[in-house]
Amino acid sequence: MNGEDMLARLVAQAQADGGDLVTLRAVVEEASELGAARTLARLGLADADAQQDIDELRELLQAWRDAKASAWRAAVDWTVRGLLALLLIGIVFRIAPGGIWR
């Protein structure tokens, strides 16, 4: 018996019995499982390799985040170094008596 048949039987039982709590919980559980299975199938994640695919996607996403953070750190680092070099050059020009190239 597949999920759709089970859900149909539970709904019929709920109609016949007046929908007691146990039957309603079973209906909700079967409907949830059936919906999740359909969603995974539509996303192409219903096969045996789905877990491996998800793991690879997570690794790829983490690598992207790491690369992005590293690029930002490098950009900020080089900007700070450039500003400090300009500041040092400015100080040398201010302190040097008579200028550097005279």
Summary of the structure (lengths in Angstrom):
residues: 102
radius of gyration: 32.8
end to end distance: 95.8
largest distance: 104.6
contacts: 205
relative contact order: 0.05
helix: 82%
strand: 0%
